[in-house]
Amino acid sequence: MNIDKAEYQLITELVERIDEFRVKNNYSIYQLANKADTSINTIKHLYKKKSFPNIHTVYNICEALEIPIWRLFYKIGNDPYHTNEEISLCDNYEQLSDTGKRLLLELSENMK
């Protein structure tokens, strides 16, 4: 598969984001492939920037990394609509228990 310069840049950015979260989770690429229920060859091709993963693979990688899919594509500091604090709040919210989420939502409703 031949890819152009723009596609290569997109794959590079995607691999960098995956690698950032992979390292945070202390996963090897083999562990990531296993946890994502994806072949090691698929992960290796992605890391070698030979092909884009399909949406199913991206979803499985995000599940393995325990992140919502939007976090893989979102770059902090490049969003004119959301502050870093807002993104941090979203990250923290996603780590709360169901009870914690409910309580935080109630609190935020009462603070208006």
N, CA, C and O atoms as a DFTB+ gen file, in Angstrom:
448 C
 N C O
     1  1       0.839      -1.183       0.000
     2  2       0.000       0.000       0.000
     3  2       0.881       1.242       0.000
     4  3       1.713       1.417       0.890
     5  1       0.706       2.077      -0.966
     6  2       1.436       3.338      -1.026
     7  2       0.599       4.429      -0.383
     8  3      -0.587       4.573      -0.679
     9  1       1.220       5.187       0.491
    10  2       0.500       6.269       1.135
    11  2       1.185       7.580       0.814
    12  3       2.401       7.637       0.633
    13  1       0.385       8.631       0.745
    14  2       0.967       9.938       0.446
    15  2       1.451      10.605       1.733
    16  3       1.300      10.063       2.828
    17  1       2.024      11.770       1.576
    18  2       2.633      12.485       2.706
    19  2       1.616      12.817       3.797
    20  3       1.919      12.688       4.983
    21  1       0.412      13.242       3.408
    22  2      -0.626      13.592       4.390
    23  2      -1.079      12.354       5.167
    24  3      -1.253      12.408       6.384
    25  1      -1.266      11.246       4.459
    26  2      -1.656      10.008       5.133
    27  2      -0.560       9.537       6.088
    28  3      -0.844       9.067       7.190
    29  1       0.684       9.668       5.658
    30  2       1.810       9.275       6.500
    31  2       1.826      10.105       7.786
    32  3       2.095       9.575       8.864
    33  1       1.540      11.396       7.674
    34  2       1.499      12.271       8.846
    35  2       0.378      11.851       9.799
    36  3       0.566      11.835      11.015
    37  1      -0.778      11.513       9.247
    38  2      -1.902      11.065      10.078
    39  2      -1.569       9.777      10.818
    40  3      -1.845       9.648      12.011
    41  1      -0.978       8.834      10.110
    42  2      -0.592       7.575      10.759
    43  2       0.445       7.837      11.839
    44  3       0.378       7.260      12.924
    45  1       1.408       8.708      11.543
    46  2       2.444       9.039      12.519
    47  2       1.828       9.606      13.791
    48  3       2.192       9.196      14.893
    49  1       0.899      10.545      13.649
    50  2       0.238      11.137      14.813
    51  2      -0.561      10.091      15.579
    52  3      -0.547      10.083      16.809
    53  1      -1.255       9.214      14.870
    54  2      -2.036       8.170      15.532
    55  2      -1.130       7.228      16.315
    56  3      -1.429       6.878      17.457
    57  1      -0.030       6.820      15.704
    58  2       0.912       5.924      16.387
    59  2       1.507       6.605      17.620
    60  3       1.671       5.969      18.661
    61  1       1.825       7.878      17.507
    62  2       2.374       8.609      18.657
    63  2       1.375       8.629      19.814
    64  3       1.756       8.450      20.971
    65  1       0.099       8.846      19.500
    66  2      -0.930       8.873      20.551
    67  2      -1.114       7.483      21.161
    68  3      -1.200       7.344      22.381
    69  1      -1.173       6.466      20.319
    70  2      -1.309       5.100      20.829
    71  2      -0.117       4.779      21.721
    72  3      -0.279       4.218      22.804
    73  1       1.072       5.135      21.266
    74  2       2.282       4.837      22.023
    75  2       2.305       5.579      23.357
    76  3       2.744       5.033      24.369
    77  1       1.834       6.813      23.354
    78  2       1.757       7.585      24.604
    79  2       0.911       6.848      25.643
    80  3       1.326       6.695      26.792
    81  1      -0.268       6.396      25.239
    82  2      -1.149       5.688      26.171
    83  2      -0.635       4.281      26.472
    84  3      -0.816       3.783      27.583
    85  1       0.000       3.639      25.498
    86  2       0.567       2.301      25.723
    87  2       1.637       2.357      26.800
    88  3       1.667       1.517      27.699
    89  1       2.524       3.359      26.708
    90  2       3.604       3.515      27.687
    91  2       3.028       3.831      29.072
    92  3       3.506       3.304      30.076
    93  1       2.002       4.690      29.128
    94  2       1.364       5.011      30.416
    95  2       0.817       3.759      31.092
    96  3       0.798       3.664      32.319
    97  1       0.370       2.794      30.277
    98  2      -0.172       1.549      30.822
    99  2       0.886       0.466      31.000
   100  3       0.581      -0.649      31.424
   101  1       2.136       0.805      30.670
   102  2       3.242      -0.158      30.771
   103  2       2.996      -1.425      29.968
   104  3       3.300      -2.525      30.428
   105  1       2.442      -1.272      28.759
   106  2       2.194      -2.401      27.870
   107  2       3.288      -2.454      26.806
   108  3       3.714      -1.426      26.281
   109  1       3.728      -3.655      26.505
   110  2       4.558      -3.841      25.322
   111  2       3.608      -3.852      24.121
   112  3       2.391      -3.907      24.297
   113  1       4.152      -3.801      22.912
   114  2       3.253      -3.866      21.757
   115  2       2.583      -5.240      21.683
   116  3       1.474      -5.361      21.162
   117  1       3.237      -6.253      22.192
   118  2       2.647      -7.592      22.221
   119  2       1.478      -7.634      23.207
   120  3       0.432      -8.214      22.916
   121  1       1.663      -7.019      24.364
   122  2       0.570      -6.961      25.340
   123  2      -0.601      -6.143      24.805
   124  3      -1.760      -6.504      25.009
   125  1      -0.298      -5.046      24.124
   126  2      -1.360      -4.230      23.544
   127  2      -2.144      -5.040      22.516
   128  3      -3.375      -5.030      22.528
   129  1      -1.449      -5.734      21.639
   130  2      -2.126      -6.557      20.637
   131  2      -3.014      -7.603      21.299
   132  3      -4.152      -7.816      20.881
   133  1      -2.493      -8.248      22.325
   134  2      -3.250      -9.274      23.037
   135  2      -4.481      -8.677      23.709
   136  3      -5.583      -9.207      23.566
   137  1      -4.304      -7.580      24.438
   138  2      -5.421      -6.946      25.140
   139  2      -6.443      -6.359      24.176
   140  3      -7.627      -6.269      24.499
   141  1      -5.984      -5.958      22.989
   142  2      -6.883      -5.388      21.985
   143  2      -7.496      -6.466      21.091
   144  3      -8.255      -6.162      20.171
   145  1      -7.158      -7.729      21.370
   146  2      -7.660      -8.843      20.568
   147  2      -7.378      -8.601      19.088
   148  3      -8.227      -8.813      18.222
   149  1      -6.150      -8.149      18.836
   150  2      -5.699      -7.800      17.493
   151  2      -4.387      -8.531      17.230
   152  3      -3.604      -8.751      18.154
   153  1      -4.149      -8.898      16.007
   154  2      -2.911      -9.610      15.716
   155  2      -1.714      -8.684      15.905
   156  3      -1.803      -7.473      15.705
   157  1      -0.609      -9.277      16.289
   158  2       0.620      -8.504      16.454
   159  2       1.038      -7.904      15.117
   160  3       1.607      -6.813      15.084
   161  1       0.766      -8.603      14.009
   162  2       1.113      -8.064      12.694
   163  2       0.349      -6.776      12.386
   164  3       0.893      -5.865      11.761
   165  1      -0.901      -6.697      12.818
   166  2      -1.680      -5.472      12.617
   167  2      -1.038      -4.318      13.367
   168  3      -0.903      -3.220      12.828
   169  1      -0.644      -4.564      14.601
   170  2      -0.003      -3.516      15.404
   171  2       1.352      -3.147      14.800
   172  3       1.695      -1.967      14.723
   173  1       2.117      -4.146      14.374
   174  2       3.425      -3.865      13.769
   175  2       3.284      -3.053      12.487
   176  3       4.060      -2.127      12.253
   177  1       2.307      -3.390      11.659
   178  2       2.090      -2.620      10.430
   179  2       1.716      -1.182      10.757
   180  3       2.148      -0.252      10.075
   181  1       0.924      -1.005      11.788
   182  2       0.555       0.343      12.216
   183  2       1.799       1.101      12.683
   184  3       2.013       2.247      12.288
   185  1       2.611       0.469      13.516
   186  2       3.820       1.123      14.029
   187  2       4.838       1.407      12.923
   188  3       5.598       2.372      13.004
   189  1       4.850       0.573      11.904
   190  2       5.749       0.814      10.770
   191  2       5.142       1.796       9.778
   192  3       5.741       2.124       8.754
   193  1       3.936       2.257      10.106
   194  2       3.217       3.255       9.300
   195  2       2.949       2.764       7.880
   196  3       3.065       3.506       6.905
   197  1       2.586       1.487       7.804
   198  2       2.302       0.904       6.494
   199  2       0.817       0.952       6.145
   200  3       0.448       0.876       4.973
   201  1      -0.037       1.077       7.166
   202  2      -1.471       1.092       6.879
   203  2      -2.248       1.703       8.039
   204  3      -1.799       1.711       9.185
   205  1      -3.429       2.214       7.702
   206  2      -4.348       2.705       8.713
   207  2      -5.078       1.519       9.329
   208  3      -5.398       0.556       8.633
   209  1      -5.341       1.583      10.624
   210  2      -6.172       0.523      11.209
   211  2      -7.632       0.788      10.853
   212  3      -8.017       1.932      10.612
   213  1      -8.441      -0.264      10.821
   214  2      -9.873      -0.046      10.618
   215  2     -10.503       0.389      11.939
   216  3      -9.866       0.310      12.990
   217  1     -11.731       0.839      11.886
   218  2     -12.385       1.388      13.080
   219  2     -12.520       0.336      14.176
   220  3     -12.433       0.664      15.359
   221  1     -12.729      -0.902      13.804
   222  2     -12.832      -1.979      14.797
   223  2     -11.518      -2.119      15.571
   224  3     -11.521      -2.275      16.792
   225  1     -10.410      -2.061      14.855
   226  2      -9.098      -2.154      15.497
   227  2      -8.851      -0.957      16.403
   228  3      -8.357      -1.117      17.520
   229  1      -9.189       0.241      15.934
   230  2      -9.024       1.450      16.756
   231  2      -9.855       1.327      18.030
   232  3      -9.376       1.637      19.120
   233  1     -11.083       0.881      17.893
   234  2     -11.952       0.706      19.061
   235  2     -11.342      -0.295      20.040
   236  3     -11.309      -0.046      21.245
   237  1     -10.861      -1.427      19.525
   238  2     -10.251      -2.433      20.402
   239  2      -8.994      -1.909      21.085
   240  3      -8.752      -2.213      22.253
   241  1      -8.205      -1.135      20.380
   242  2      -7.006      -0.542      20.983
   243  2      -7.411       0.404      22.111
   244  3      -6.806       0.387      23.184
   245  1      -8.414       1.213      21.876
   246  2      -8.880       2.140      22.915
   247  2      -9.421       1.388      24.124
   248  3      -9.171       1.776      25.265
   249  1     -10.158       0.315      23.875
   250  2     -10.651      -0.511      24.979
   251  2      -9.483      -1.084      25.780
   252  3      -9.508      -1.081      27.011
   253  1      -8.466      -1.573      25.081
   254  2      -7.291      -2.138      25.750
   255  2      -6.560      -1.082      26.565
   256  3      -6.043      -1.367      27.645
   257  1      -6.521       0.140      26.042
   258  2      -5.834       1.233      26.734
   259  2      -6.717       1.909      27.777
   260  3      -6.273       2.799      28.502
   261  1      -7.973       1.472      27.842
   262  2      -8.954       2.001      28.799
   263  2      -9.145       3.507      28.633
   264  3      -9.160       4.265      29.603
   265  1      -9.291       3.917      27.361
   266  2      -9.561       5.320      27.056
   267  2     -10.748       5.401      26.103
   268  3     -10.965       4.490      25.303
   269  1     -11.510       6.479      26.181
   270  2     -12.558       6.661      25.180
   271  2     -11.908       6.960      23.832
   272  3     -10.815       7.522      23.773
   273  1     -12.566       6.593      22.785
   274  2     -11.970       6.717      21.449
   275  2     -11.601       8.160      21.114
   276  3     -10.635       8.396      20.388
   277  1     -12.357       9.125      21.630
   278  2     -12.051      10.523      21.302
   279  2     -10.677      10.943      21.828
   280  3     -10.034      11.819      21.251
   281  1     -10.223      10.317      22.929
   282  2      -8.922      10.694      23.505
   283  2      -7.764      10.345      22.577
   284  3      -6.713      10.983      22.621
   285  1      -7.958       9.345      21.749
   286  2      -6.903       8.954      20.829
   287  2      -6.689      10.003      19.751
   288  3      -5.577      10.164      19.247
   289  1      -7.740      10.709      19.402
   290  2      -7.660      11.671      18.306
   291  2      -7.578      13.120      18.771
   292  3      -7.363      14.025      17.965
   293  1      -7.748      13.334      20.060
   294  2      -7.769      14.692      20.587
   295  2      -6.383      15.100      21.046
   296  3      -5.713      14.358      21.765
   297  1      -5.958      16.272      20.631
   298  2      -4.663      16.804      21.058
   299  2      -4.893      17.989      21.980
   300  3      -5.473      18.995      21.571
   301  1      -4.448      17.876      23.202
   302  2      -4.570      18.976      24.153
   303  2      -3.745      20.149      23.655
   304  3      -2.615      19.988      23.194
   305  1      -4.328      21.322      23.757
   306  2      -3.642      22.532      23.332
   307  2      -3.965      22.941      21.916
   308  3      -3.629      24.052      21.506
   309  1      -4.608      22.075      21.160
   310  2      -4.947      22.397      19.776
   311  2      -6.441      22.617      19.576
   312  3      -6.910      22.665      18.438
   313  1      -7.185      22.751      20.648
   314  2      -8.630      22.911      20.550
   315  2      -9.011      24.335      20.929
   316  3      -8.831      24.738      22.078
   317  1      -9.535      25.098      19.979
   318  2      -9.918      26.483      20.294
   319  2     -11.207      26.565      21.104
   320  3     -11.579      27.647      21.559
   321  1     -11.891      25.445      21.292
   322  2     -13.199      25.457      21.947
   323  2     -13.163      24.986      23.398
   324  3     -14.076      25.289      24.165
   325  1     -12.128      24.253      23.782
   326  2     -12.048      23.704      25.136
   327  2     -10.696      24.004      25.765
   328  3      -9.658      23.929      25.108
   329  1     -10.728      24.343      27.041
   330  2      -9.489      24.599      27.759
   331  2      -8.895      23.282      28.247
   332  3      -9.574      22.256      28.269
   333  1      -7.651      23.318      28.628
   334  2      -7.020      22.132      29.208
   335  2      -7.739      21.700      30.476
   336  3      -7.827      20.506      30.764
   337  1      -8.257      22.668      31.241
   338  2      -8.995      22.362      32.469
   339  2     -10.272      21.589      32.157
   340  3     -10.629      20.656      32.876
   341  1     -10.964      21.980      31.076
   342  2     -12.186      21.275      30.692
   343  2     -11.884      19.835      30.273
   344  3     -12.628      18.913      30.607
   345  1     -10.804      19.656      29.549
   346  2     -10.408      18.309      29.137
   347  2     -10.012      17.487      30.351
   348  3     -10.348      16.306      30.440
   349  1      -9.303      18.100      31.281
   350  2      -8.921      17.413      32.507
   351  2     -10.161      17.001      33.299
   352  3     -10.209      15.903      33.854
   353  1     -11.149      17.868      33.352
   354  2     -12.399      17.553      34.044
   355  2     -13.077      16.345      33.400
   356  3     -13.580      15.470      34.104
   357  1     -13.094      16.293      32.073
   358  2     -13.674      15.142      31.362
   359  2     -12.900      13.870      31.676
   360  3     -13.500      12.821      31.911
   361  1     -11.587      13.954      31.682
   362  2     -10.761      12.784      32.005
   363  2     -11.063      12.291      33.416
   364  3     -11.232      11.093      33.640
   365  1     -11.129      13.217      34.360
   366  2     -11.404      12.849      35.745
   367  2     -12.801      12.242      35.879
   368  3     -12.988      11.259      36.596
   369  1     -13.769      12.824      35.194
   370  2     -15.152      12.328      35.248
   371  2     -15.208      10.869      34.783
   372  3     -15.884      10.041      35.395
   373  1     -14.502      10.568      33.714
   374  2     -14.542       9.211      33.158
   375  2     -13.945       8.174      34.106
   376  3     -14.219       6.982      33.965
   377  1     -13.142       8.607      35.057
   378  2     -12.514       7.673      35.987
   379  2     -13.346       7.472      37.254
   380  3     -13.004       6.640      38.095
   381  1     -14.435       8.231      37.394
   382  2     -15.281       8.115      38.577
   383  2     -16.168       6.878      38.517
   384  3     -16.459       6.352      37.443
   385  1     -16.586       6.429      39.689
   386  2     -17.577       5.353      39.748
   387  2     -18.917       5.923      39.284
   388  3     -19.060       7.135      39.126
   389  1     -19.884       5.054      39.069
   390  2     -21.219       5.519      38.662
   391  2     -21.807       6.453      39.716
   392  3     -22.443       7.452      39.381
   393  1     -21.593       6.125      40.989
   394  2     -22.088       6.979      42.066
   395  2     -21.385       8.326      42.056
   396  3     -22.024       9.364      42.227
   397  1     -20.076       8.316      41.857
   398  2     -19.310       9.564      41.788
   399  2     -19.769      10.433      40.628
   400  3     -19.884      11.651      40.767
   401  1     -20.033       9.811      39.483
   402  2     -20.519      10.566      38.326
   403  2     -21.870      11.210      38.633
   404  3     -22.095      12.379      38.321
   405  1     -22.763      10.437      39.247
   406  2     -24.093      10.955      39.588
   407  2     -23.983      12.123      40.562
   408  3     -24.650      13.144      40.395
   409  1     -23.141      11.967      41.576
   410  2     -22.974      13.029      42.574
   411  2     -22.370      14.288      41.965
   412  3     -22.796      15.399      42.278
   413  1     -21.380      14.115      41.097
   414  2     -20.765      15.272      40.450
   415  2     -21.758      16.007      39.566
   416  3     -21.788      17.238      39.551
   417  1     -22.565      15.263      38.834
   418  2     -23.588      15.882      38.003
   419  2     -24.600      16.654      38.836
   420  3     -24.991      17.765      38.478
   421  1     -25.026      16.055      39.960
   422  2     -25.960      16.747      40.860
   423  2     -25.320      18.020      41.412
   424  3     -25.963      19.069      41.459
   425  1     -24.069      17.931      41.824
   426  2     -23.352      19.090      42.341
   427  2     -23.267      20.194      41.300
   428  3     -23.516      21.362      41.600
   429  1     -22.914      19.818      40.072
   430  2     -22.788      20.829      39.025
   431  2     -24.141      21.463      38.696
   432  3     -24.197      22.648      38.368
   433  1     -25.214      20.706      38.777
   434  2     -26.547      21.266      38.552
   435  2     -26.905      22.285      39.635
   436  3     -27.521      23.313      39.354
   437  1     -26.513      21.987      40.873
   438  2     -26.823      22.874      42.003
   439  2     -25.931      24.108      42.060
   440  3     -26.240      25.058      42.779
   441  1     -24.835      24.108      41.316
   442  2     -23.903      25.236      41.345
   443  2     -24.237      26.298      40.309
   444  3     -23.583      27.340      40.271
   445  1     -25.222      26.063      39.482
   446  2     -25.578      27.022      38.422
   447  2     -26.135      28.297      39.000
   448  3     -26.485      29.211      38.254
